[in-house]
Amino acid sequence: MITRQTVVDKLEILNDGTTCIRLRKEIVEDGVVLHYDYHRCVYTKEESFESLMQRVNTHLATMGYNPVDVPSILRIQRIINAEHK
């Protein structure tokens, strides 16, 4: 069975507090990654994190990929919150 999944691949926090998020879009068959590509987004303090992830998940859906799962979103948010304290 072929599935399309989205995995948080990399987080990078810049000196100005901007967070760069790299997602790995994978096409998987029976546990084997057949193809992958990256999807990037940037979080700044000017936008709510929830709004950003909503836009990202909507965009992923238009490409046929699963949304970023809730545990991954919560993990990213914890890292951002720790950095912005």
Secondary structure, DSSP 8 states (H G I E B T S, - for coil): -EEEEEEEEEEEE-TTS-EEEEEEEEEEETTEEEEEEEEEEEE-TTS-HHHHHHHHHHHHHHTT-----HHHHHHHHHHHHHHT-
